[in-house]
């Protein structure tokens, strides 16, 4: 069985471009609000994981794909792309050594 990291990277490869791009200061609170808005779905499906995937973009900034990753289907079931002109220390630290961060 693939690790969560491998599954998310495979999912990202098949995802193509995400239609909506948000440009914000990326904070834990900003990410948590999006996950909380999906809390009912998270509570009813034990296969869902809250993840962010960091990716470097050409201008030196970082973009994040935030989503609900279904481990049984090995794909995102809901996601958004966020361009982070700035990210707070907690978000940067979560991705300091790994491209994928799993939240709560």
Buried (B, 14 or more C-beta within 10 A) or exposed (E): EEEBBEBBBEBBEEBEEBEEEBEEEBBBEBBEEBBEEBEEEBEEBEEBBBBBBBEEEEEEEBBBBBBBBBBEEBBBBBBBBBBBEEBBEEBBEBBEEEBBBBEE
